[in-house]
Amino acid sequence: MKSDIQQVTLNAERLLVAEREHYLRLHPRSIKLSKSASQHFLYGVPMHWMNDWGTPVPLFVQQAQGVHFTCADGIVYTDFCFGDTGAMFGHSPEPVAKAIATQASRGFTVMLPSTLAPNVGEALTEQFGLPYWQLATTATDANRFVLRWARAVTGRKKLLVFDGCYHGTIDDAMVDMTIGDETMVDVGDGKTTTRASLLGQAHDLSLYTVAVPFNDLAAVERELATGEYACLLTEPALTNCGMVLPEDRFIKGLRALTTKYGSLLILDETHTISTARGGWAKANKITPDFLVVGKPIAGGLPAAAYGFSDNMATRMKAAKDSAPPGHSGIGTTLSGNMMTLAAMHATLTEVATGGAYSHMLALAGLLEQQLRTSIKTYRLPWGITRLGARLELQFCEKSPTNAQQARDAQNDTIEGAIHLYLLNRGVLLTPFHNMMLVCPTTSREDLKKLIQTFNACSKELTHD
Ligand SMILES: Cc1ncc(COP(=O)(O)O)c(C=O)c1O
């Protein structure tokens, strides 16, 4: 018989209280830093969302190296969050640190391409397969720029996305799909609304963006058939609402439908770069019109890139050449700077190697097995969804097939208790869901620490 989830939730509530007190006892220095940072930073942190981790006060970090980081109170942690993918290849990988150190005395930014530019273009093509590239500073910006290009080359305005999507803070994709009438059985009939949590949004985003459920080709076709869509923007698997994998042939179906109706297919591989070297699309032999990569591609320094086909390059040039001179709305001054190019080159050629991925995938496979065994041992009705080096613990037995199912499986109390219990024992998971990444230097010892702590936590959660 499975463990009673009401009892687990009650235990989680109690555990949370105890772990919050435990955390405060462990972190006098972080408490002090939080107080002094609060004098000049809103919520006491450089970015307001850094205050949203489930800790009573933010954890201040002293340094990070490889799989580990040390907090202000001198406690060493094993990282499975890796800056939510930004440090997926480990903290401060040596070749990147060296490249940065070398570049540091040779200039940071000049608003001109550095002599390394051709090598970086070549490395992007070698790794991800597409022949042409442009850079941006964040994946958010890369998505924003690609959307602009897509509208410019197709002459269409609308964007199709999936319910539960997140592509950074690009406004156009900040929509939700709501089912107005609870008796409605076909989730494809949901209504698109501007995401309620957005601050300061003046525009009704649903005018030009529509969200449909992931893994629903019929809903996609119904929209694309209107001929109004410039593009469909999606991750190959949804990774920001828990994790939802594509069903067999779903992405292939998207490729066929976008081509059939003259819309462009944009694959945002910012997170699915965990799948294999070169990302999900390359591993699954799908060629999108645009491919976006960000976060770890310069070892964790702000950098992103978008790739496109030969044909798309021709269409982009035609759109640019026929526009009046002036601002294109695409570009930021510091993107593609000398320092970023150096870091990106070192990451792509020396860090994100075939050997690194072999290790990450093998260990992530092992971690999946070990987590499944733990879940079984404690008779928890939970599951693991994995995409290469990325794993998600979900509070449902079968992996969800759309965002609504993923949301239905969430339980903030249990999640909060697990995260804080693990953190108080030196193991960091990704906040806001239960994601774990394995990096090129994660060891079996690191997995053992996670599993032992997770088992101890599960014991606390399941006792009568
Ligand atoms: C799939 C995806 N695309 C884009 C982004 C935006 O990345 P950034 O915050 O670095 O702009 C994110 C951020 O989490 C993401 O998950």
The ligand as a Tripos MOL2 file, in Angstrom:
@<TRIPOS>MOLECULE
LIG
   16    16     1     0     0
SMALL
NO_CHARGES

@<TRIPOS>ATOM
      1 C1         13.6330   27.5410  -21.3270 C.3       1 LIG1
      2 C2         14.1580   28.8470  -20.8970 C.ar      1 LIG1
      3 N1         14.4340   29.7820  -21.8230 N.ar      1 LIG1
      4 C3         14.9240   30.9870  -21.4950 C.ar      1 LIG1
      5 C4         15.1680   31.2970  -20.1770 C.ar      1 LIG1
      6 C5         15.7080   32.6460  -19.8330 C.3       1 LIG1
      7 O1         17.0070   32.5880  -19.4190 O.3       1 LIG1
      8 P1         17.6590   33.9140  -18.7950 P.3       1 LIG1
      9 O2         16.9700   34.0960  -17.4750 O.co2     1 LIG1
     10 O3         19.0950   33.5610  -18.6560 O.co2     1 LIG1
     11 O4         17.3900   35.0210  -19.7220 O.co2     1 LIG1
     12 C6         14.8980   30.3680  -19.1850 C.ar      1 LIG1
     13 C7         15.1460   30.6900  -17.7700 C.2       1 LIG1
     14 O5         14.9040   29.9350  -16.8660 O.2       1 LIG1
     15 C8         14.3910   29.1210  -19.5440 C.ar      1 LIG1
     16 O6         14.0810   28.1960  -18.6390 O.3       1 LIG1
@<TRIPOS>BOND
     1     1     2 1
     2     2     3 ar
     3     2    15 ar
     4     3     4 ar
     5     4     5 ar
     6     5     6 1
     7     5    12 ar
     8     6     7 1
     9     7     8 1
    10     8     9 2
    11     8    10 1
    12     8    11 1
    13    12    13 1
    14    12    15 ar
    15    13    14 2
    16    15    16 1
@<TRIPOS>SUBSTRUCTURE
     1 LIG1         1 GROUP 0 **** ****
